């Protein structure tokens, strides 16, 4: 997670990878938030397969950035 101040808000960039069996699922996103605002991002990635069945795991990232002065 990388955040930088842009005017009256923060530009937050999230780069992560989630492993589903043998596959790495990259998740890259950017969101603009104001200081103290909470953002909930769905970081679940693509559907995973297990023995012919499609499974969906829910993974969330909760951010509450605060500008330090």
PQR file with spaces between the fields and no chain letter, atoms N, CA, C, O and H, PARSE charges and radii, in Angstrom:
ATOM       1  N    UNK     1       0.852   -1.171    0.000 -0.4000 1.5000
ATOM       2  CA   UNK     1       0.000    0.000    0.000 -0.0000 2.0000
ATOM       3  C    UNK     1       0.891    1.225    0.000  0.5500 1.7000
ATOM       4  O    UNK     1       1.816    1.335    0.805 -0.5500 1.4000
ATOM       5  N    UNK     2       0.607    2.142   -0.905 -0.4000 1.5000
ATOM       6  CA   UNK     2       1.363    3.382   -1.005 -0.0000 2.0000
ATOM       7  C    UNK     2       0.357    4.530   -1.092  0.5500 1.7000
ATOM       8  O    UNK     2      -0.579    4.481   -1.889 -0.5500 1.4000
ATOM       9  H    UNK     2      -0.144    2.052   -1.559  0.4000 1.0000
ATOM      10  N    UNK     3       0.552    5.557   -0.273 -0.4000 1.5000
ATOM      11  CA   UNK     3      -0.368    6.697   -0.287 -0.0000 2.0000
ATOM      12  C    UNK     3       0.416    7.987   -0.471  0.5500 1.7000
ATOM      13  O    UNK     3       1.515    8.146    0.061 -0.5500 1.4000
ATOM      14  H    UNK     3       1.313    5.598    0.375  0.4000 1.0000
ATOM      15  N    UNK     4      -0.170    8.908   -1.235 -0.4000 1.5000
ATOM      16  CA   UNK     4       0.443   10.224   -1.371 -0.0000 2.0000
ATOM      17  C    UNK     4      -0.634   11.284   -1.337  0.5500 1.7000
ATOM      18  O    UNK     4      -1.760   11.063   -1.784 -0.5500 1.4000
ATOM      19  H    UNK     4      -1.063    8.779   -1.667  0.4000 1.0000
ATOM      20  N    UNK     5      -0.275   12.435   -0.803 -0.4000 1.5000
ATOM      21  CA   UNK     5      -1.218   13.535   -0.658 -0.0000 2.0000
ATOM      22  C    UNK     5      -1.396   14.242   -1.995  0.5500 1.7000
ATOM      23  O    UNK     5      -0.422   14.610   -2.652 -0.5500 1.4000
ATOM      24  H    UNK     5       0.639   12.614   -0.440  0.4000 1.0000
ATOM      25  N    UNK     6      -2.660   14.427   -2.391 -0.4000 1.5000
ATOM      26  CA   UNK     6      -2.998   15.132   -3.631 -0.0000 2.0000
ATOM      27  C    UNK     6      -4.104   16.129   -3.279  0.5500 1.7000
ATOM      28  O    UNK     6      -5.275   15.761   -3.185 -0.5500 1.4000
ATOM      29  H    UNK     6      -3.451   14.127   -1.858  0.4000 1.0000
ATOM      30  N    UNK     7      -3.725   17.377   -3.089 -0.4000 1.5000
ATOM      31  CA   UNK     7      -4.711   18.389   -2.712 -0.0000 2.0000
ATOM      32  C    UNK     7      -5.294   18.092   -1.342  0.5500 1.7000
ATOM      33  O    UNK     7      -4.563   18.000   -0.356 -0.5500 1.4000
ATOM      34  H    UNK     7      -2.774   17.676   -3.165  0.4000 1.0000
ATOM      35  N    UNK     8      -6.627   17.940   -1.279 -0.4000 1.5000
ATOM      36  CA   UNK     8      -7.294   17.702    0.005 -0.0000 2.0000
ATOM      37  C    UNK     8      -7.591   16.222    0.246  0.5500 1.7000
ATOM      38  O    UNK     8      -8.354   15.888    1.152 -0.5500 1.4000
ATOM      39  H    UNK     8      -7.222   18.014   -2.079  0.4000 1.0000
ATOM      40  N    UNK     9      -7.000   15.335   -0.551 -0.4000 1.5000
ATOM      41  CA   UNK     9      -7.253   13.902   -0.367 -0.0000 2.0000
ATOM      42  C    UNK     9      -5.961   13.107   -0.533  0.5500 1.7000
ATOM      43  O    UNK     9      -4.918   13.663   -0.877 -0.5500 1.4000
ATOM      44  H    UNK     9      -6.380   15.607   -1.287  0.4000 1.0000
ATOM      45  N    UNK    10      -6.042   11.816   -0.287 -0.4000 1.5000
ATOM      46  CA   UNK    10      -4.916   10.913   -0.458 -0.0000 2.0000
ATOM      47  C    UNK    10      -5.185   10.000   -1.643  0.5500 1.7000
ATOM      48  O    UNK    10      -6.294    9.488   -1.798 -0.5500 1.4000
ATOM      49  H    UNK    10      -6.890   11.365   -0.007  0.4000 1.0000
ATOM      50  N    UNK    11      -4.180    9.796   -2.473 -0.4000 1.5000
ATOM      51  CA   UNK    11      -4.255    8.826   -3.556 -0.0000 2.0000
ATOM      52  C    UNK    11      -3.590    7.563   -3.027  0.5500 1.7000
ATOM      53  O    UNK    11      -2.385    7.553   -2.778 -0.5500 1.4000
ATOM      54  H    UNK    11      -3.279   10.212   -2.347  0.4000 1.0000
ATOM      55  N    UNK    12      -4.366    6.500   -2.855 -0.4000 1.5000
ATOM      56  CA   UNK    12      -3.869    5.251   -2.271 -0.0000 2.0000
ATOM      57  C    UNK    12      -3.785    4.198   -3.368  0.5500 1.7000
ATOM      58  O    UNK    12      -4.768    3.918   -4.055 -0.5500 1.4000
ATOM      59  H    UNK    12      -5.345    6.507   -3.057  0.4000 1.0000
ATOM      60  N    UNK    13      -2.594    3.618   -3.522 -0.4000 1.5000
ATOM      61  CA   UNK    13      -2.377    2.570   -4.524 -0.0000 2.0000
ATOM      62  C    UNK    13      -2.112    1.256   -3.800  0.5500 1.7000
ATOM      63  O    UNK    13      -1.254    1.185   -2.920 -0.5500 1.4000
ATOM      64  H    UNK    13      -1.796    3.846   -2.964  0.4000 1.0000
ATOM      65  N    UNK    14      -2.852    0.222   -4.174 -0.4000 1.5000
ATOM      66  CA   UNK    14      -2.708   -1.095   -3.560 -0.0000 2.0000
ATOM      67  C    UNK    14      -2.238   -2.073   -4.620  0.5500 1.7000
ATOM      68  O    UNK    14      -2.877   -2.221   -5.662 -0.5500 1.4000
ATOM      69  H    UNK    14      -3.548    0.280   -4.889  0.4000 1.0000
ATOM      70  N    UNK    15      -1.124   -2.740   -4.361 -0.4000 1.5000
ATOM      71  CA   UNK    15      -0.620   -3.798   -5.240 -0.0000 2.0000
ATOM      72  C    UNK    15      -0.397   -5.013   -4.372  0.5500 1.7000
ATOM      73  O    UNK    15       0.365   -4.964   -3.407 -0.5500 1.4000
ATOM      74  H    UNK    15      -0.604   -2.620   -3.515  0.4000 1.0000
ATOM      75  N    UNK    16      -1.058   -6.102   -4.709 -0.4000 1.5000
ATOM      76  CA   UNK    16      -0.902   -7.325   -3.936 -0.0000 2.0000
ATOM      77  C    UNK    16      -1.092   -8.529   -4.838  0.5500 1.7000
ATOM      78  O    UNK    16      -1.550   -8.405   -5.974 -0.5500 1.4000
ATOM      79  H    UNK    16      -1.678   -6.142   -5.493  0.4000 1.0000
ATOM      80  N    UNK    17      -0.743   -9.672   -4.331 -0.4000 1.5000
ATOM      81  CA   UNK    17      -0.913  -10.917   -5.061 -0.0000 2.0000
ATOM      82  C    UNK    17      -1.543  -11.933   -4.124  0.5500 1.7000
ATOM      83  O    UNK    17      -1.126  -12.071   -2.974 -0.5500 1.4000
ATOM      84  H    UNK    17      -0.371   -9.773   -3.409  0.4000 1.0000
ATOM      85  N    UNK    18      -2.539  -12.636   -4.615 -0.4000 1.5000
ATOM      86  CA   UNK    18      -3.219  -13.646   -3.823 -0.0000 2.0000
ATOM      87  C    UNK    18      -2.997  -14.993   -4.477  0.5500 1.7000
ATOM      88  O    UNK    18      -3.202  -15.144   -5.681 -0.5500 1.4000
ATOM      89  H    UNK    18      -2.877  -12.523   -5.550  0.4000 1.0000
ATOM      90  N    UNK    19      -2.583  -15.964   -3.701 -0.4000 1.5000
ATOM      91  CA   UNK    19      -2.288  -17.293   -4.243 -0.0000 2.0000
ATOM      92  C    UNK    19      -3.529  -18.178   -4.164  0.5500 1.7000
ATOM      93  O    UNK    19      -4.089  -18.383   -3.087 -0.5500 1.4000
ATOM      94  H    UNK    19      -2.416  -15.841   -2.722  0.4000 1.0000
ATOM      95  N    UNK    20      -3.951  -18.698   -5.314 -0.4000 1.5000
ATOM      96  CA   UNK    20      -5.061  -19.646   -5.428 -0.0000 2.0000
ATOM      97  C    UNK    20      -4.502  -20.939   -5.995  0.5500 1.7000
ATOM      98  O    UNK    20      -4.396  -21.091   -7.212 -0.5500 1.4000
ATOM      99  H    UNK    20      -3.496  -18.531   -6.189  0.4000 1.0000
ATOM     100  N    UNK    21      -4.144  -21.871   -5.120 -0.4000 1.5000
ATOM     101  CA   UNK    21      -3.560  -23.129   -5.588 -0.0000 2.0000
ATOM     102  C    UNK    21      -2.228  -22.876   -6.245  0.5500 1.7000
ATOM     103  O    UNK    21      -1.278  -22.445   -5.591 -0.5500 1.4000
ATOM     104  H    UNK    21      -4.230  -21.748   -4.131  0.4000 1.0000
ATOM     105  N    UNK    22      -2.150  -23.139   -7.531 -0.4000 1.5000
ATOM     106  CA   UNK    22      -0.902  -22.959   -8.278 -0.0000 2.0000
ATOM     107  C    UNK    22      -0.843  -21.605   -8.986  0.5500 1.7000
ATOM     108  O    UNK    22       0.142  -21.306   -9.661 -0.5500 1.4000
ATOM     109  H    UNK    22      -2.922  -23.490   -8.062  0.4000 1.0000
ATOM     110  N    UNK    23      -1.870  -20.798   -8.842 -0.4000 1.5000
ATOM     111  CA   UNK    23      -1.957  -19.552   -9.594 -0.0000 2.0000
ATOM     112  C    UNK    23      -1.830  -18.349   -8.664  0.5500 1.7000
ATOM     113  O    UNK    23      -2.489  -18.287   -7.625 -0.5500 1.4000
ATOM     114  H    UNK    23      -2.670  -21.042   -8.294  0.4000 1.0000
ATOM     115  N    UNK    24      -0.974  -17.385   -9.044 -0.4000 1.5000
ATOM     116  CA   UNK    24      -0.894  -16.107   -8.346 -0.0000 2.0000
ATOM     117  C    UNK    24      -1.847  -15.141   -9.029  0.5500 1.7000
ATOM     118  O    UNK    24      -1.762  -14.929  -10.239 -0.5500 1.4000
ATOM     119  H    UNK    24      -0.439  -17.435   -9.887  0.4000 1.0000
ATOM     120  N    UNK    25      -2.750  -14.557   -8.259 -0.4000 1.5000
ATOM     121  CA   UNK    25      -3.724  -13.620   -8.812 -0.0000 2.0000
ATOM     122  C    UNK    25      -3.345  -12.200   -8.390  0.5500 1.7000
ATOM     123  O    UNK    25      -3.547  -11.823   -7.236 -0.5500 1.4000
ATOM     124  H    UNK    25      -2.818  -14.729   -7.276  0.4000 1.0000
ATOM     125  N    UNK    26      -2.791  -11.399   -9.329 -0.4000 1.5000
ATOM     126  CA   UNK    26      -2.426  -10.029   -8.971 -0.0000 2.0000
ATOM     127  C    UNK    26      -3.667   -9.154   -8.808  0.5500 1.7000
ATOM     128  O    UNK    26      -4.625   -9.263   -9.573 -0.5500 1.4000
ATOM     129  H    UNK    26      -2.627  -11.705  -10.267  0.4000 1.0000
ATOM     130  N    UNK    27      -3.633   -8.297   -7.808 -0.4000 1.5000
ATOM     131  CA   UNK    27      -4.722   -7.355   -7.572 -0.0000 2.0000
ATOM     132  C    UNK    27      -4.094   -5.972   -7.447  0.5500 1.7000
ATOM     133  O    UNK    27      -3.398   -5.692   -6.471 -0.5500 1.4000
ATOM     134  H    UNK    27      -2.855   -8.209   -7.186  0.4000 1.0000
ATOM     135  N    UNK    28      -4.333   -5.110   -8.427 -0.4000 1.5000
ATOM     136  CA   UNK    28      -3.807   -3.751   -8.425 -0.0000 2.0000
ATOM     137  C    UNK    28      -4.980   -2.786   -8.538  0.5500 1.7000
ATOM     138  O    UNK    28      -5.830   -2.923   -9.418 -0.5500 1.4000
ATOM     139  H    UNK    28      -4.898   -5.337   -9.220  0.4000 1.0000
ATOM     140  N    UNK    29      -5.014   -1.817   -7.641 -0.4000 1.5000
ATOM     141  CA   UNK    29      -6.091   -0.832   -7.690 -0.0000 2.0000
ATOM     142  C    UNK    29      -5.612    0.483   -7.100  0.5500 1.7000
ATOM     143  O    UNK    29      -4.621    0.524   -6.371 -0.5500 1.4000
ATOM     144  H    UNK    29      -4.324   -1.706   -6.926  0.4000 1.0000
ATOM     145  N    UNK    30      -6.308    1.538   -7.414 -0.4000 1.5000
ATOM     146  CA   UNK    30      -6.015    2.863   -6.863 -0.0000 2.0000
ATOM     147  C    UNK    30      -7.333    3.505   -6.452  0.5500 1.7000
ATOM     148  O    UNK    30      -8.338    3.382   -7.151 -0.5500 1.4000
ATOM     149  H    UNK    30      -7.113    1.505   -8.006  0.4000 1.0000
ATOM     150  N    UNK    31      -7.319    4.183   -5.324 -0.4000 1.5000
ATOM     151  CA   UNK    31      -8.528    4.832   -4.829 -0.0000 2.0000
ATOM     152  C    UNK    31      -8.138    6.166   -4.203  0.5500 1.7000
ATOM     153  O    UNK    31      -7.076    6.279   -3.591 -0.5500 1.4000
ATOM     154  H    UNK    31      -6.502    4.283   -4.756  0.4000 1.0000
ATOM     155  N    UNK    32      -8.989    7.175   -4.353 -0.4000 1.5000
ATOM     156  CA   UNK    32      -8.777    8.482   -3.721 -0.0000 2.0000
ATOM     157  C    UNK    32      -9.696    8.588   -2.515  0.5500 1.7000
ATOM     158  O    UNK    32     -10.902    8.366   -2.622 -0.5500 1.4000
ATOM     159  H    UNK    32      -9.852    7.083   -4.850  0.4000 1.0000
ATOM     160  N    UNK    33      -9.118    8.931   -1.361 -0.4000 1.5000
ATOM     161  CA   UNK    33      -9.900    9.056   -0.128 -0.0000 2.0000
ATOM     162  C    UNK    33      -9.455   10.303    0.625  0.5500 1.7000
ATOM     163  O    UNK    33      -8.326   10.771    0.474 -0.5500 1.4000
ATOM     164  H    UNK    33      -8.138    9.111   -1.275  0.4000 1.0000
ATOM     165  N    UNK    34     -10.357   10.824    1.431 -0.4000 1.5000
ATOM     166  CA   UNK    34     -10.013   11.943    2.304 -0.0000 2.0000
ATOM     167  C    UNK    34      -9.454   11.390    3.605  0.5500 1.7000
ATOM     168  O    UNK    34      -9.765   10.261    3.985 -0.5500 1.4000
ATOM     169  H    UNK    34     -11.273   10.443    1.553  0.4000 1.0000
ATOM     170  N    UNK    35      -8.645   12.164    4.278 -0.4000 1.5000
ATOM     171  CA   UNK    35      -8.053   11.749    5.543 -0.0000 2.0000
ATOM     172  C    UNK    35      -9.147   11.365    6.531  0.5500 1.7000
ATOM     173  O    UNK    35     -10.091   12.125    6.742 -0.5500 1.4000
ATOM     174  H    UNK    35      -8.393   13.081    3.968  0.4000 1.0000
ATOM     175  N    UNK    36      -9.021   10.182    7.140 -0.4000 1.5000
ATOM     176  CA   UNK    36      -9.991    9.705    8.117 -0.0000 2.0000
ATOM     177  C    UNK    36     -11.159    8.936    7.512  0.5500 1.7000
ATOM     178  O    UNK    36     -11.914    8.302    8.248 -0.5500 1.4000
ATOM     179  H    UNK    36      -8.254    9.564    6.969  0.4000 1.0000
ATOM     180  N    UNK    37     -11.328    8.974    6.202 -0.4000 1.5000
ATOM     181  CA   UNK    37     -12.399    8.244    5.532 -0.0000 2.0000
ATOM     182  C    UNK    37     -12.024    6.769    5.459  0.5500 1.7000
ATOM     183  O    UNK    37     -10.871    6.446    5.174 -0.5500 1.4000
ATOM     184  H    UNK    37     -10.715    9.490    5.604  0.4000 1.0000
ATOM     185  N    UNK    38     -12.965    5.871    5.707 -0.4000 1.5000
ATOM     186  CA   UNK    38     -12.706    4.439    5.629 -0.0000 2.0000
ATOM     187  C    UNK    38     -13.154    3.904    4.278  0.5500 1.7000
ATOM     188  O    UNK    38     -14.233    4.229    3.783 -0.5500 1.4000
ATOM     189  H    UNK    38     -13.901    6.133    5.939  0.4000 1.0000
ATOM     190  N    UNK    39     -12.293    3.072    3.692 -0.4000 1.5000
ATOM     191  CA   UNK    39     -12.577    2.451    2.398 -0.0000 2.0000
ATOM     192  C    UNK    39     -12.469    0.941    2.572  0.5500 1.7000
ATOM     193  O    UNK    39     -11.505    0.449    3.158 -0.5500 1.4000
ATOM     194  H    UNK    39     -11.417    2.807    4.093  0.4000 1.0000
ATOM     195  N    UNK    40     -13.452    0.208    2.067 -0.4000 1.5000
ATOM     196  CA   UNK    40     -13.418   -1.254    2.098 -0.0000 2.0000
ATOM     197  C    UNK    40     -13.296   -1.735    0.660  0.5500 1.7000
ATOM     198  O    UNK    40     -14.169   -1.480   -0.170 -0.5500 1.4000
ATOM     199  H    UNK    40     -14.235    0.608    1.591  0.4000 1.0000
ATOM     200  N    UNK    41     -12.191   -2.439    0.376 -0.4000 1.5000
ATOM     201  CA   UNK    41     -11.935   -2.930   -0.973 -0.0000 2.0000
ATOM     202  C    UNK    41     -12.076   -4.444   -1.017  0.5500 1.7000
ATOM     203  O    UNK    41     -11.568   -5.141   -0.139 -0.5500 1.4000
ATOM     204  H    UNK    41     -11.482   -2.646    1.050  0.4000 1.0000
ATOM     205  N    UNK    42     -12.754   -4.948   -2.018 -0.4000 1.5000
ATOM     206  CA   UNK    42     -12.864   -6.392   -2.219 -0.0000 2.0000
ATOM     207  C    UNK    42     -11.600   -6.845   -2.936  0.5500 1.7000
ATOM     208  O    UNK    42     -11.367   -6.480   -4.088 -0.5500 1.4000
ATOM     209  H    UNK    42     -13.167   -4.382   -2.731  0.4000 1.0000
ATOM     210  N    UNK    43     -10.784   -7.641   -2.251 -0.4000 1.5000
ATOM     211  CA   UNK    43      -9.514   -8.122   -2.813 -0.0000 2.0000
ATOM     212  C    UNK    43      -9.584   -9.612   -3.085  0.5500 1.7000
ATOM     213  O    UNK    43      -8.577  -10.310   -2.969 -0.5500 1.4000
ATOM     214  H    UNK    43     -10.973   -7.938   -1.315  0.4000 1.0000
ATOM     215  N    UNK    44     -10.755  -10.108   -3.443 -0.4000 1.5000
ATOM     216  CA   UNK    44     -10.952  -11.547   -3.596 -0.0000 2.0000
ATOM     217  C    UNK    44     -10.295  -12.125   -4.831  0.5500 1.7000
ATOM     218  O    UNK    44      -9.933  -13.301   -4.835 -0.5500 1.4000
ATOM     219  H    UNK    44     -11.573   -9.541   -3.536  0.4000 1.0000
ATOM     220  N    UNK    45     -10.130  -11.342   -5.869 -0.4000 1.5000
ATOM     221  CA   UNK    45      -9.513  -11.867   -7.080 -0.0000 2.0000
ATOM     222  C    UNK    45     -10.451  -12.801   -7.830  0.5500 1.7000
ATOM     223  O    UNK    45     -11.653  -12.822   -7.562 -0.5500 1.4000
ATOM     224  H    UNK    45     -10.424  -10.386   -5.865  0.4000 1.0000
ATOM     225  N    UNK    46      -9.908  -13.578   -8.773 -0.4000 1.5000
ATOM     226  CA   UNK    46     -10.740  -14.460   -9.590 -0.0000 2.0000
ATOM     227  C    UNK    46     -11.234  -15.683   -8.818  0.5500 1.7000
ATOM     228  O    UNK    46     -10.752  -15.977   -7.724 -0.5500 1.4000
ATOM     229  H    UNK    46      -8.932  -13.561   -8.991  0.4000 1.0000
ATOM     230  N    UNK    47     -12.189  -16.382   -9.396 -0.4000 1.5000
ATOM     231  CA   UNK    47     -12.717  -17.602   -8.782 -0.0000 2.0000
ATOM     232  C    UNK    47     -11.645  -18.677   -8.721  0.5500 1.7000
ATOM     233  O    UNK    47     -10.851  -18.818   -9.651 -0.5500 1.4000
ATOM     234  H    UNK    47     -12.581  -16.143  -10.285  0.4000 1.0000
ATOM     235  N    UNK    48     -11.616  -19.433   -7.633 -0.4000 1.5000
ATOM     236  CA   UNK    48     -10.679  -20.552   -7.487 -0.0000 2.0000
ATOM     237  C    UNK    48     -11.417  -21.845   -7.795  0.5500 1.7000
ATOM     238  O    UNK    48     -12.613  -21.958   -7.528 -0.5500 1.4000
ATOM     239  H    UNK    48     -12.261  -19.318   -6.877  0.4000 1.0000
ATOM     240  N    UNK    49     -10.703  -22.833   -8.364 -0.4000 1.5000
ATOM     241  CA   UNK    49     -11.310  -24.134   -8.660 -0.0000 2.0000
ATOM     242  C    UNK    49     -10.680  -25.192   -7.769  0.5500 1.7000
ATOM     243  O    UNK    49      -9.465  -25.207   -7.572 -0.5500 1.4000
ATOM     244  H    UNK    49      -9.731  -22.742   -8.581  0.4000 1.0000
ATOM     245  N    UNK    50     -11.510  -26.073   -7.233 -0.4000 1.5000
ATOM     246  CA   UNK    50     -11.024  -27.169   -6.398 -0.0000 2.0000
ATOM     247  C    UNK    50     -11.802  -28.425   -6.741  0.5500 1.7000
ATOM     248  O    UNK    50     -12.997  -28.517   -6.459 -0.5500 1.4000
ATOM     249  H    UNK    50     -12.497  -26.061   -7.394  0.4000 1.0000
ATOM     250  N    UNK    51     -11.121  -29.403   -7.356 -0.4000 1.5000
ATOM     251  CA   UNK    51     -11.733  -30.684   -7.720 -0.0000 2.0000
ATOM     252  C    UNK    51     -13.024  -30.499   -8.524  0.5500 1.7000
ATOM     253  O    UNK    51     -14.039  -31.135   -8.244 -0.5500 1.4000
ATOM     254  H    UNK    51     -10.151  -29.328   -7.585  0.4000 1.0000
ATOM     255  N    UNK    52     -12.966  -29.623   -9.521 -0.4000 1.5000
ATOM     256  CA   UNK    52     -14.110  -29.439  -10.398 -0.0000 2.0000
ATOM     257  C    UNK    52     -15.175  -28.490   -9.878  0.5500 1.7000
ATOM     258  O    UNK    52     -16.101  -28.143  -10.611 -0.5500 1.4000
ATOM     259  H    UNK    52     -12.141  -29.106   -9.748  0.4000 1.0000
ATOM     260  N    UNK    53     -15.060  -28.064   -8.627 -0.4000 1.5000
ATOM     261  CA   UNK    53     -16.048  -27.140   -8.063 -0.0000 2.0000
ATOM     262  C    UNK    53     -15.463  -25.731   -8.041  0.5500 1.7000
ATOM     263  O    UNK    53     -14.278  -25.545   -7.764 -0.5500 1.4000
ATOM     264  H    UNK    53     -14.308  -28.345   -8.032  0.4000 1.0000
ATOM     265  N    UNK    54     -16.298  -24.753   -8.332 -0.4000 1.5000
ATOM     266  CA   UNK    54     -15.867  -23.363   -8.261 -0.0000 2.0000
ATOM     267  C    UNK    54     -16.107  -22.866   -6.843  0.5500 1.7000
ATOM     268  O    UNK    54     -17.213  -22.962   -6.311 -0.5500 1.4000
ATOM     269  H    UNK    54     -17.260  -24.905   -8.557  0.4000 1.0000
ATOM     270  N    UNK    55     -15.041  -22.329   -6.239 -0.4000 1.5000
ATOM     271  CA   UNK    55     -15.139  -21.824   -4.871 -0.0000 2.0000
ATOM     272  C    UNK    55     -14.839  -20.331   -4.883  0.5500 1.7000
ATOM     273  O    UNK    55     -14.010  -19.869   -5.667 -0.5500 1.4000
ATOM     274  H    UNK    55     -14.143  -22.251   -6.671  0.4000 1.0000
ATOM     275  N    UNK    56     -15.495  -19.592   -4.037 -0.4000 1.5000
ATOM     276  CA   UNK    56     -15.246  -18.154   -3.946 -0.0000 2.0000
ATOM     277  C    UNK    56     -14.927  -17.803   -2.505  0.5500 1.7000
ATOM     278  O    UNK    56     -15.771  -17.944   -1.619 -0.5500 1.4000
ATOM     279  H    UNK    56     -16.168  -19.967   -3.400  0.4000 1.0000
ATOM     280  N    UNK    57     -13.703  -17.345   -2.275 -0.4000 1.5000
ATOM     281  CA   UNK    57     -13.308  -16.850   -0.956 -0.0000 2.0000
ATOM     282  C    UNK    57     -13.407  -15.342   -0.984  0.5500 1.7000
ATOM     283  O    UNK    57     -13.014  -14.703   -1.959 -0.5500 1.4000
ATOM     284  H    UNK    57     -13.017  -17.230   -2.995  0.4000 1.0000
ATOM     285  N    UNK    58     -13.923  -14.783    0.070 -0.4000 1.5000
ATOM     286  CA   UNK    58     -14.037  -13.338    0.157 -0.0000 2.0000
ATOM     287  C    UNK    58     -12.896  -12.791    1.007  0.5500 1.7000
ATOM     288  O    UNK    58     -12.719  -13.193    2.157 -0.5500 1.4000
ATOM     289  H    UNK    58     -14.243  -15.303    0.863  0.4000 1.0000
ATOM     290  N    UNK    59     -12.129  -11.876    0.436 -0.4000 1.5000
ATOM     291  CA   UNK    59     -11.033  -11.220    1.131 -0.0000 2.0000
ATOM     292  C    UNK    59     -11.223   -9.723    0.974  0.5500 1.7000
ATOM     293  O    UNK    59     -11.370   -9.222   -0.141 -0.5500 1.4000
ATOM     294  H    UNK    59     -12.273  -11.549   -0.498  0.4000 1.0000
ATOM     295  N    UNK    60     -11.221   -9.015    2.086 -0.4000 1.5000
ATOM     296  CA   UNK    60     -11.411   -7.564    2.056 -0.0000 2.0000
ATOM     297  C    UNK    60     -10.227   -6.858    2.685  0.5500 1.7000
ATOM     298  O    UNK    60      -9.604   -7.379    3.611 -0.5500 1.4000
ATOM     299  H    UNK    60     -11.101   -9.423    2.991  0.4000 1.0000
ATOM     300  N    UNK    61      -9.914   -5.668    2.182 -0.4000 1.5000
ATOM     301  CA   UNK    61      -8.892   -4.820    2.737 -0.0000 2.0000
ATOM     302  C    UNK    61      -9.579   -3.551    3.220  0.5500 1.7000
ATOM     303  O    UNK    61     -10.253   -2.875    2.442 -0.5500 1.4000
ATOM     304  H    UNK    61     -10.420   -5.245    1.430  0.4000 1.0000
ATOM     305  N    UNK    62      -9.413   -3.223    4.503 -0.4000 1.5000
ATOM     306  CA   UNK    62     -10.049   -2.046    5.091 -0.0000 2.0000
ATOM     307  C    UNK    62      -8.956   -1.004    5.365  0.5500 1.7000
ATOM     308  O    UNK    62      -7.997   -1.279    6.086 -0.5500 1.4000
ATOM     309  H    UNK    62      -8.866   -3.773    5.135  0.4000 1.0000
ATOM     310  N    UNK    63      -9.108    0.181    4.789 -0.4000 1.5000
ATOM     311  CA   UNK    63      -8.134    1.268    4.952 -0.0000 2.0000
ATOM     312  C    UNK    63      -8.790    2.478    5.587  0.5500 1.7000
ATOM     313  O    UNK    63      -9.901    2.859    5.218 -0.5500 1.4000
ATOM     314  H    UNK    63      -9.887    0.404    4.203  0.4000 1.0000
ATOM     315  N    UNK    64      -8.096    3.081    6.546 -0.4000 1.5000
ATOM     316  CA   UNK    64      -8.502    4.366    7.107 -0.0000 2.0000
ATOM     317  C    UNK    64      -7.244    5.238    7.192  0.5500 1.7000
ATOM     318  O    UNK    64      -6.640    5.342    8.259 -0.5500 1.4000
ATOM     319  H    UNK    64      -7.194    2.771    6.845  0.4000 1.0000
ATOM     320  N    UNK    65      -6.848    5.859    6.085 -0.4000 1.5000
ATOM     321  CA   UNK    65      -5.630    6.678    6.103 -0.0000 2.0000
ATOM     322  C    UNK    65      -5.825    7.975    6.877  0.5500 1.7000
ATOM     323  O    UNK    65      -6.916    8.546    6.886 -0.5500 1.4000
ATOM     324  H    UNK    65      -7.339    5.774    5.218  0.4000 1.0000
ATOM     325  N    UNK    66      -4.760    8.434    7.526 -0.4000 1.5000
ATOM     326  CA   UNK    66      -4.785    9.673    8.280 -0.0000 2.0000
ATOM     327  C    UNK    66      -3.539   10.479    7.939  0.5500 1.7000
ATOM     328  O    UNK    66      -2.423    9.965    8.014 -0.5500 1.4000
ATOM     329  H    UNK    66      -3.874    7.970    7.519  0.4000 1.0000
ATOM     330  N    UNK    67      -3.729   11.734    7.567 -0.4000 1.5000
ATOM     331  CA   UNK    67      -2.592   12.593    7.282 -0.0000 2.0000
ATOM     332  C    UNK    67      -1.909   12.987    8.590  0.5500 1.7000
ATOM     333  O    UNK    67      -2.558   13.468    9.519 -0.5500 1.4000
ATOM     334  H    UNK    67      -4.636   12.151    7.506  0.4000 1.0000
ATOM     335  N    UNK    68      -0.608   12.781    8.654 -0.4000 1.5000
ATOM     336  CA   UNK    68       0.169   13.194    9.827 -0.0000 2.0000
ATOM     337  C    UNK    68       0.748   14.578    9.560  0.5500 1.7000
ATOM     338  O    UNK    68       1.328   14.823    8.502 -0.5500 1.4000
ATOM     339  H    UNK    68      -0.081   12.390    7.900  0.4000 1.0000
ATOM     340  N    UNK    69       0.591   15.467   10.509 -0.4000 1.5000
ATOM     341  CA   UNK    69       1.098   16.833   10.319 -0.0000 2.0000
ATOM     342  C    UNK    69       2.200   17.132   11.302  0.5500 1.7000
ATOM     343  O    UNK    69       2.751   18.232   11.296 -0.5500 1.4000
ATOM     344  H    UNK    69       0.120   15.268   11.369  0.4000 1.0000
